[in-house]
Amino acid sequence: MPNFLLPLLQIVAEQTKNNFIKKTRQVEAVQERFLQDLLQTHQGTELGQKYNFQNIKTAEQFRQRVPILPYSSYQPYCDRIAQGEQNILTPDPVVFFNLTSGSTGAHKLIPVTNRFQNSLRRPNLTSIGFLSSALRQRGLKFGKVITTNSTQLMGLTSGGIPYGPASVGVLRMGKFLCEQLFAHPFEALQAPDSLTRHYLCLLFALQQPNTRGIAANFPMLILRTCGYLEYYAEDFIRDIEKGTLAPWLQLEPELRLKLEQQLVANPHRAKQLREILQAEGRLTPELAWSDLSFIVAARGGTSDFYFERFPDYFSGTPAFGAVYCSAEGTFSIYPELNSDASILAIESAFFEFIPQDQWDVEQPKTLLPSEVKPGNSYRILMSNYSGFYRYDIGDVMEVVGFYEQAPLIVFRHRRGGLLSSTTEKTTEFHVTQVMQVLQQEFNLLLEDFCITLSNDVIPAYYLVNIELAPGKALENPQQFLDRFDRQLQSIHTSYAVKRINNDQIPPPRLRILAPGSFAIVRQRQLDKGIPDSQLKFPHINEDRNFLAGLRVEREIQLTVIS
């Protein structure tokens, strides 16, 4: 690949970013133009005719005439599209179906057209522009990136339309751009086996000492990549030295041959890595790539919990959120490094916000981007070229300010992810905040955690299930449990009220799980068909059998601590 393409990409990306910034100064006009173009483009579709898009002239009319519908209302249309029917939700041919992760329910099929995909490329390019500018301000450089997302399709619909995770569609439809960015061959992502794919991407990237970034959907996946780099260090060095692929890799012969042809023996680089391994006793990203400049991974929600583990592998490499997106579309763009706040992606969809006092209303009153208030939480509605209108994916976000006229938002939690012994409605955001505080207070790292409810007591008590990070010990579990209870009360009024004098919610209990427990749980989820790149581990779960069968090393009941 010619070296001039990356600098050219940076130039284009920064121009796109500058144009986006200009548009954040006229959000209302930009949103109105997007809505009118969407309505005009889709007016002849079955749904466009049903709701008479042709005669909708304002955002207010749109909100009055088009109802907020759940996915179940769209599913029959998607099923017909999957069978080959056209002009149902979109006037353009559906070329791919994004398959949602299914981590919070059944999988959903989201139609993807070229027009829809093009509307998402702009925020991706804008985010690269923000990243490039932010790195330059720190004296760091943009460059080649490692990613380990699969490009494997999950199948074809009866009408012959391919489907798979959204990241698969993005990679396959943006192959040329990806080839310019990746520090490894695009073919490495074709390996179906997750470990094999990680190994291949790391192996080829290790050949390039100037690799600049590591990217994954979630920070948990970044940690997994770091773990593989450390565990297979000797194998990597041996393969780099000889120009071979480890025989244990699960590869089809044709793909193995194609990759072997791109792998050249590099004894000098192998010697460098071996000296690092001998001197440091391990191989980490910053040791392997001295010019490493950035990490790309989701921010907000439970991500911050996993960032607590990053000092194990990174001394200060900044983390960038890129875009906040889902299978249904892109919501926002991150303008800064090490920040959870992102700018509403005003060119990618028409957005509405549902305030908290309307969450239980069947057809709630919504606010436009100019009407939201910092400090308040909202559910967000999206209308875009996928053919879904006023669609609520259930994400709860907090508005934390404005970038010019565009809201700055932070993802907090899924609305459906609630834990209640009675009616307190504890969220993932609540418990993640608590666990971050406790890790700092006790100078402790957790491999992971999940809060569940007991199944033998009514009302149920909270079970605080934790797995300690390797080599870590919890010296005072009783105090840890007490602080969990008190800290949750301090940030969650409803829990506090119901915990007074053990009145409604009994005291919580702590369960220390055996090493490897959450790896078992994650594998159970993968076995259900959730792709590894989309796996979002739940930190609260009302399924009382979610952790069944795991070995509990210790269970601690709460006693009064003076």
Secondary structure, 3 states (H helix, E strand, C coil): CCCCHHHHHHHHHHHHHHHHHHHCCCHHHHHHHHHHHHHHHHCCCHHHHHCCHHHCCCHHHHHHHCCCCCHHHHHHHHHHHHCCCCCCCCCCCCCEEEECCCCCCCCCEEEECHHHHHHHHHHHHHHHHHHHHHHHHCCCCCCCEEECCCCCCCEECCCCCEEECHHHHHHHHCHHHHHHHECCCHHHHHCCCHHHHHHHHHHHHHCCCCCCEEECCCHHHHHHHHHHHHHCHHHHHHHHHHCCCCCCCCCCHHHHHHHHCCCCCCHHHHHHHHHHHHHHCCCCHHHHCCCCCEEECCCCCCHHHHHCCHHHCCCCCCEECCEEEECCEEEEECCCECCCCEEECCCCCEEEEEEHHHCCCCCCCCECHHHCCCCCEEEEEEECCCCCCCEEEEEEEEEEEEECCEEEEEEEEECCCEECCCCCCEEHHHHHHHHHHHHHHCCCCEEEEEEEECCCCCCCCEEEEEEECCCCCCCCHHHHHHHHHHHHHHHCHHHHHHHHHHCCCCCCEEEEECCCHHHHHHHHHHHCCCCHHHCCCCCECCCCCCCCCCCEEEEEECCCCC
